[in-house]
Amino acid sequence: MWILIIGIMIASWLVGQRLQSKFDKYSKIQLRNGMSGAEIAQQMLDDHGIRDVRVISTPGRLTDHYNPADKTVNLSEAVYNQRNAAAAAVAAHEVGHAVQHAKAYAMLQFRSAIVPAVNVASKVMPFLLIGGILLLNSFPQLLLIGILLFATTTVFSFVTLPVEYDASNRALAWLENKNMVTREEHDGAKDALKWAARTYVVAAISSLATLLYYISIYNNRR
């Protein structure tokens, strides 16, 4: 189990490094249409008839996300202002989540529904797991509760996968169908989003492996 966990940690690092290099590579491919990430995002919203979502800039690098609570597409400063294939990919992907929200995409709704439980679990789970291991022989139920809470975060990780892949598919389809990018730019956007999605795959596998590790500890108690 430890070998598996270490292997996943290495894979996560490698995928993260690869993702960074891909975005650096496709950041050098300037869009022929000259549109910024913010303009790409706004155009995709308009084309889908979404009028109640704002596109805003957020500090940091690769901090891009869609917030369904206040209906904002948050683009990192580089993506918001830059006019390249990587920025177009990220901007369109985040709007893909806004489109999911507008169309009541089932998996996004399910993920949003379990967010409160995941937030609570994330806060108390570490203490329950540590305490459960320390008191394994005298109070194993404590570890079991921690495992159940950890399971909610694992479910969340796997539910995230179809949500992220669907958002990327929507983004790439729109970029191509609306002729927003050239073939080279589209290929770059597709490759960048592919590697971004792989970070979620590794995270889900890591969460599952860790969950199985704690379950093994519970099952092997004396």
N, C-alpha and C positions, 0 to 999 in steps of 0.2 A: 504493500500500500504506500509506504514511504517513497519507494522508487517511482511509483505512478505519480504521486503528488509532485515530486521533484521534477519529473519529466514534463508534467503539465506547466510547472512554473517556468521551465526553460522554453517550452513552446510558446507560452504567453509572451515572454520577453522577445523571442525571435519574431513573432507576429507583430508585436508593437513596433519593433525596429523596422520591419519590412513596411509596415503601414506608413511610418514617418518618411521613409525613403521614397515611397510611391507618391505621397503628397508633395514632397519636395520636387520630384521629377515632373509631375503634372502641373505644378505651380508655374513651371517655365513655359507651358504651352498657352500662349495668349489667345483668348477668344477672338475669332474673326469678327463677330458682331459687336465687340467692344463693350459688352454689358458687364456690370459688376455683379458680385454675388447677391447684393441687395436687390438690384434690378431684376435679376433672374428670378429670385424668390417672389417678388411682387408680381411679375408677369405670370408666373405659374399660378399664383393665387387668383389673379384676375381671370385667367383662362378657365379656371374651375368654378368661377362665380362665387368665390369666397371673399366677402367684403368686411368681415368682422375680425380678421386676424391682422395684427401689426407685425412688421418686420423691424427688428431692432438690433443694435450692436451690443455685444457683451464682451467684457475683458477676457483675455487669455488666449490660449492656442488649443484648437480642437475642443473647444467648450461649447460647440454648437448643439442646440437642442430645441425641441418644440415644447412649449408649456401649455398643456390643455386647460389649466386652471384660469389663466388670464388671456389665453388665445394669442400667444406671441411666438413668432419664429425668431429665436435668438441666434444670431450669427456672430462668431468670433470676429474680432476686428479685421483680421487678414481676409477672411472669407467675405465679410460685408463689403470691403472696399476693393478687393482685387478682381481682376478680369481675366481669369484663366480657367483651364479645364477642371482643376481641383476645386476651386471656389464654386464653379457651376454645379459640380457633382454634390458637394455638401449642401449648398443652398437648396437645390431641387429635392434632395433627400429629406431635409427637414420640413419642407413644404409638403412632401409626401405624407408625413405624419399629420399635418393639418388637414390634408385631403381625407385621410383615414378617419379623422375626428368628425369632419363634416358629413361623411358618408356612413358614420356609425359602424365602422369596421369592427367586427365581433372580437377579434383578438386584442385590439387596442382597448376596447371597452372592458374586457376581462382583466387586462393588465392594470388599467386604471382602478378597477374595483378592488384589487388586492394590494394596491400601494399602501393604504393605511396600515394593513396588517403587517406588511413587510417592514414599514418604518418602525413600528412598535417592536417587532421581532429583532430587528437589527440593533436596537438599543439595549435590550435586556439579554439577548441570546448569549453574548460572550461570557457574561457573569454566570449564567446558568450552566454553560458547558464546562467552564473551569471549575465551578463549585461542584458540578455533577461528577467530574472526574476525581476530584479530591475526596468526595464523599460516596464514591461508587459502591463500596461494600455496605455502607450503613444506610444510604439514602439514594438508591439508584434511580428513583422516580424523578429526581432533579435533573439528571442527565437526559432522561427520556423526554422531559418537557423541553429541554434545550434542543434536542434532536428534532422534535416536532416543529419548533419555531424555525430551526435551520432549514427544514424541509420547505417551508413557505418561501424562503429566499431562493431555494433551488428551483421550485416551480416557477417563480418569477423570472429566473434566468432563462428557462426554456421557453416560457411564453413570449419573452422578448425576441426570440429568434425569428418567428414568422412575422412579427411586427416590423422588425428591421429589414428583413428581406423584401417584404411587400412594399415598404416605403421606397427602397432602392429601385424596385421594378417600376413603380409608378413614376419615379423621377426620370429614369432612363427612357421610358416610353414617351414621356412628355417631351424631353429634350430632342428625341428623334422625330416624333410625329409633327412637332411644331417647327422643325428645322432650326432649332436654336443653336446647334453646334455642327461642326463639320464631322466627317467620319473619324478623323484623327482625334478630335476633341472628345467625341462620344466614346471612343475606345479607351481614352485616358480616364474619363469619368467612370466608365464601367469597371475598369481595373482598380481604381482607387476605392470605389464602394465595395468591391469584392473583398479587398483586404480589410476594410473597416468592419464588414460583417463577420469576418473570421475572428476578430477580437471578441465578439459576443459568443461565438461558438466555443472558443477556448474557455471563456469565463463560465459558460454553462457546464462544460465538462469538468472544470475545476471544482465548481460548486457540488456537482454530483459525487465526485471522488472524495471530497472532504466529508460529505454527508455519510457516505458508505464507511469512511474511516471511523466516524463517531458511532455509527451503528455497530461496527465490529467491536469497538471497545465495550459497548453496552452488552452485546451478546456474549462476550468472553469474560464477563465479570464472574467472580467466584461466589 
